[in-house]
Amino acid sequence: MSDIKINRELLPGLDMTRPIVISGPCSAETEEQVMTTARQLAGMGVKIFRAGIWKPRTRPGAFEGVGSEGLAWMKRVKRETGMFVATEVASAQHVYSALKAGIDLLWVGARTTVNPFLMQEIAESLQGVDVPVLVKNPVNPDLDLWTGAIERLAQSGLDKIGIIHRGFSAGDKTIYRNHPKWQVPIELHRRFPELPMFCDPSHMGGRRELIAPLSQQAMDLNFDGLFIETHCDPDKAWSDAAQQITPEVLKLILSTLVIRDEGKQNLSKLAEYRTSIDELDDKLIEILGKRMEVCREIGVFKRDNNMQVLQAGRYNEIMVKRQQLAQSMGVGGDCIQKIFEAIHEESVHQQMEIVNGAQ
């Protein structure tokens, strides 16, 4: 909706220079954990501290957050460090409690965005309130659901609205916890060009080692900021330990980011092309992983049926067919030969390990 008015100044005095960093633990666990993490982040210049107070969990029995008790810890963070504080809300009651505690910024999680009833409830609870709200993408790549959530908030009178891209659930196993599918937020930005965009590489990657490259991709695509989970002792975190990093690691990641000239990149068409290449490369690796799984199953079959691993006829058949297919799609025969020679070598290696009893 082109008539939605967006106020890009989310918080008073907030420096909107990219990247705007919102960071803190996945969950507020103890007052000591919250304060220790907050002080470290404040010491390195982070202006917005985030922590989950209420945690939507897939199954009962998992840690669902400390609840309203943690809001007092957030107030202390704000008072002692001067940082703005942010938390997730999933109901009108969450909104009322958070605002009463002086929370500066709210975000709506992926499982809430997907529910129009909850989004309408939250929107109505925010009528007449001047507070910024960031909306995470729905679990699945449904652009209309994401757009609808933004529109409901705008219709309630809010103008400080932004988005958080945390990736989308994938049915198949991938290297990501949630697949980036960058084309979806790019299209949303085309519809709402003034909308501040944040990337959540923690939930997107699901693993610490993916946070840095995903953060760089987000910057290359002209995202305004990063929404990164940090913890003073991430290995002992009560939720999502694998995707949290220490403040020291966050500092290193931020120091190595390349922030490109927005005027020259013009939402960087080149970056979009490179992102498409990255996504295709990821799919290639995922497909290779699945191919090797089948090769290992073949290895078990050959072992159990006392068959030899290397079968030259089958190898020659593969090479001829793949080269013909590659040439029909504009890929050189020599290139595909080298690729499949390497693939075949790895396939034989994995089957040999099984047949010889290594697995």
N, C-alpha and C positions, 0 to 999 in steps of 0.2 A: 504494500500500500504506500504510494508515493506521498500521501498526506501525513504520514507519521513524522512527527518532529522529534529529532534526537538532539539532546544536549551532551556534547562530547566531554564536557568538564564533569566527570563522574563525581569527584570529591573536591571540596574547596582547597585550592592551593596545590593540588596534585600535579606534579610534573608529568605531562603527557608525552615526553620524549620516549621513543621506543628504545628498549622494551620496558613497558610498565610491568613491574614484578609483583605478583600476589603469591605469598609463600607462607608455609607453616605446615604443621602435621596433618596427616589424613584425619586423625581423631584427637580431640583433647582427651588425654588419659588421666593425668594427674596435674595438680597445680604446679608442681615442680617441673614436670616435663614441658608444660606450656610456657612457663616463665623462662626456663633455660633456653629453649628454642627461640623464643621471642627476643630475648636479649642478644643472642648471637646474630639473629637476622637484623635487628636494629643497628647493631654495631657495624654491619657491612652496608647499611644504607637502604635496606628494604623499607618501604613506606606502608605496605598493607600486609597485615598478618591474617592468615586464614587458619581455621580449625573447624573440624566437624563436631558439632554438639549432639546432633541427632543423626544416626547413621542407618540408612535403609539397607537391610541385609537380605540376601536371597533366602536364607533358611533360618528358622528360629534357633536360638542358642548361641548364635554368633554375637560378638560385641556390637551392640546397637547404640553406642555413645553414652556418655555420662549424663546426658540430659541437661536440664536447666541449671544444675549445679555448676556446670562449666562456664555459664555466662558470667559468673562472678570473676572467674579467672581471666576472661576476655576483657572485662572492665579494668582489671588490674594491669593487663598488658597495655591497654590504651593509656591508662593513667601514668604508668612508670616509664614507658618507652616513647610515648608520643605517636606511636603508629596508629593508623586506622585499623579497624578489626572487621573481619568478614566471616560469615558462616552460612551454611546451607539451610534452607527452609523447605518444608514439604507440605505444610498445612497452614491454615489461618492462625491456629494457636501458636505455631512456631514463629510466625511473623510477629504476633503480638508480644510474645516473650522476648524475642530478639530486639525489637524496637524499644521495649521497656528497659532493656539492659544497655541501651545506647550503642548497639551494633551499627557500624557505619555503612556497611555494604552487605547485601544479601545475594546469594545465588540459588538458582533452582536446578536440581540435579536431573540427570537424564531420565530417571524412572518417573519423575514428576512431569517433566515436559511432555512425555508421551500420553499423559492423562488430561484431556481437556476439562474434566470436572474439577480436578485439583488446581489446574491453572486458573480457572475462573474463580475458584474460592480464594486463591492467593491474590489474584488481581483485585477482587472486591475488598479484601482486607487491607489493601494498599491505597485505596482511594483517599486523596487528600494528603498523602504522605510524600515528603520529598526525600526519597532514599534511592540510591542506585541499585538496580537489580540486573544481574548477569544470568543469562539463560543458557544452560548446557544443551547440546543437541540431543534429540531423542535417541534411544538405544539403537534403533534402526534408521537407515538413511532416508527418512521421510521428511522432505523439505517443507511440505505443507504443514505438518505438525509443528515444526520449528517456527515457521512463519506465524502460525496461529497463536502460539504462545506469546510471541513478541507483540502481536496485534492486541491480544487480550490485555496485556499490561499497559500498552499505549492507550487503549480505550478507557482504562481506569484513571487516566490523567498523568501517568508517569512519562517523563521524557528522558530520564537518565537510565537508558537501557543498553546493555551490551550482550555479547554472546561469548560462550566458552565452547571451543571445539575440542571434544575429548575422544573423537573417533567413534566408530560404529561396530556393533557386535557382528562377528562373522561366523557362519555355520561351520566353515572348514578351519582347520588348524592353520594359523599364520604366525609370523614372527612377532606380531603385535597382539596385545591384549584386546585392543579395539582398533580396527583398520582405519587409517586416516581418511581415505576417500576425499582428498582435498577439493575435488571439484564441487562437492556439496557446499561447504562454506564459501567458496569462491562465487557460486551462484547466489547464495544468500547476500553476500556483500554487493553483488551487482544490483540486487533489489533494494538494499538499504545501504547505500555507499557511506553514510555518516555513522553507521553502527560500529562502536568500538569492538574489535575482535581480539579475543584471548585464545591461546592454545594451551591445552592441558596435556603436556607430553607424558606426565606420570601415568594417567589412566590410559592414554593412547598406547604407550609402549608396554606398560606393565612391568618393565624391567629397568633398573637404573642405567644400564649402559645405552639404552635407547633415548634417554632424555636429551642429551646433547645434540645428536643429529636431528631429532624431531624439532627441537627448539630452533635450530638453524633453518630448517625448512620453513617453519612458521615465519621467521623473520624475512626470509627470501620472498615469501608470499605476502609481505606487507601487513602481517598481523601487528596489532598495537602492543600486545603484551603476552606474558607467560604466567601460567597458573601452575605452580610447581610445588609438590609435596616435599617438605623438609622436616626432619626430626633430629633431635639431639643425639639419639641412639637408635637409628632406624632398624637395626637387626632385632631389636627388642620391641618394636612397635606392635600394638595390639590389633592393628588392621593394616592390610596392604603393605607389609614390611618390604617386599621385594621391589616396590616402585618408589620408595622414599630414599632421599639422600640427606647427607649432613649439610648444614649451612656452609661449611668449608668447600664442599664439592659444588654447591650452587654458585658460590663466588667464582670458582674456577670456570664453570660452564659459562657464566655471564661474561667473564673476562675474555673468553675466546670467541664469542659470537661476532660475526661480521654483520654490521648493520649497513645495508646498502642505501645509496642515495635514492630516496623516493621519487624525486623529480626525474632522475634518469631512467628509473626502472618502470615508471608508469604502471604500477601493479605487476611489474616484471613478467612480460609474456615469456621471456626466456626462462624465468624461474618456474612458470607453469609448465613449460615444456620439460624442464629438468625434473620437476616433480612427477610428471607422467612417466618419464624414464625410470625414476626411482621406484614407482609403484609397479611398473612392469617387471623391473629387475627383482623386486620382492616376490612377485608371482612366479617368476622363473625359478627362484630358489625354493619356494614352497612346493612347486610342482616337482622339482628335482628331489626334494625330500620325500615326497610321496612315491616317486619312481623307485627310490632306493628302498623304501619299505616293501614294495612289491618284489624287488630283487632279492631282498632278504627272505621273503616268503618262498621264492623260487629256490633259494639256497637250501632251505629246510626241506622242500620237496625233493630236491636232487639228492640230498644227504640220506633221506629216509628211503629213497628208491635206488640207492647205489648208482647214481648217474654222474658222469663227468661234468665238471663245471663249464669248461670252455667248449662251445659248439660252433664251429666255424661257419657252418651253413646258415645258422640263424644270424650270426654277426654280419655276414655279407648281405643277407636279405635286408637287415635293418639299414645298413649303410646306403644301399642302392635306393630304397624307398624314401629315406629321409633326404637324400641329396636331391632327388627329383621334386619332392614337395617343397624343399627350401628354394630351389631355383624358380618354381612357379610363383613363389611369394616374394621374389626379388632379393633373396639371400644367396650369396655366392656358394657354389658347391664346395670349394676349398674350405671356406669358413665353417660350414656345417660339418664337414668331415673331421676337422680338428676338434670341434665341440663334442661330437659323438664318439670320437676316439677316446677323449678324456672321460666321458660318461661311461663308456663301456669298460675302460680300465678300472674305474672306481666300482662299477657293478661286479666285475669279476673278483676284485679284491674283497668286497663284502661277502660274496658267496663263498669264497675260499675260506674265510675265517669261520663261517658256519660249518662248512663241510669238514674242515679240519678240527672242529670242536672248540674254536676260540670263543664261541657264543653258545 
